[in-house]
Amino acid sequence: MNLHLHNADVVTIIALALLCSLLLALRFRPATWKGIVVEALAANAAAITAVIAFEMLVA
């Protein structure tokens, strides 16, 4: 499996991560910094997974 991430892919990852973290923050309303960090990490993981899955489908 050859995976090549370009600038557009990185921008997409960042945009998806920000959108996911915003939606998670609206849904769960974390009260502590640990909750915010966990949500941000989960959003980043989901965004990276979405972009990699899209790359695999297109390639």
BABA-802762 format. One record per residue (C-alpha): residue number from 1; x, y, z. Coordinates in steps of 0.5 Angstrom, whole numbers, plus 500, padded with zeros to 3 digits. Layout:
<atoms>
<NUM; <X; Y; Z>>
...
</atoms>
This chain:
<atoms>
<1; <500; 500; 500>>
<2; <503; 506; 498>>
<3; <500; 512; 501>>
<4; <502; 519; 499>>
<5; <500; 525; 503>>
<6; <500; 532; 500>>
<7; <499; 539; 502>>
<8; <491; 539; 500>>
<9; <491; 532; 504>>
<10; <494; 536; 510>>
<11; <489; 541; 510>>
<12; <483; 537; 509>>
<13; <486; 533; 516>>
<14; <486; 540; 519>>
<15; <479; 542; 517>>
<16; <476; 535; 519>>
<17; <480; 535; 526>>
<18; <477; 542; 527>>
<19; <470; 541; 525>>
<20; <470; 534; 529>>
<21; <473; 537; 535>>
<22; <468; 543; 535>>
<23; <462; 538; 534>>
<24; <465; 534; 540>>
<25; <465; 540; 544>>
<26; <458; 542; 543>>
<27; <456; 535; 544>>
<28; <459; 533; 550>>
<29; <461; 540; 553>>
<30; <468; 538; 557>>
<31; <469; 541; 564>>
<32; <476; 540; 564>>
<33; <483; 541; 560>>
<34; <483; 533; 560>>
<35; <477; 532; 557>>
<36; <478; 538; 552>>
<37; <485; 534; 550>>
<38; <482; 527; 549>>
<39; <477; 530; 545>>
<40; <482; 534; 541>>
<41; <486; 527; 540>>
<42; <480; 523; 538>>
<43; <478; 529; 533>>
<44; <485; 528; 530>>
<45; <485; 521; 530>>
<46; <478; 521; 526>>
<47; <480; 526; 521>>
<48; <487; 522; 519>>
<49; <483; 516; 519>>
<50; <478; 519; 514>>
<51; <483; 522; 509>>
<52; <487; 515; 509>>
<53; <481; 512; 508>>
<54; <479; 517; 502>>
<55; <486; 516; 499>>
<56; <485; 508; 499>>
<57; <479; 509; 496>>
<58; <481; 514; 490>>
<59; <488; 510; 489>>
</atoms>
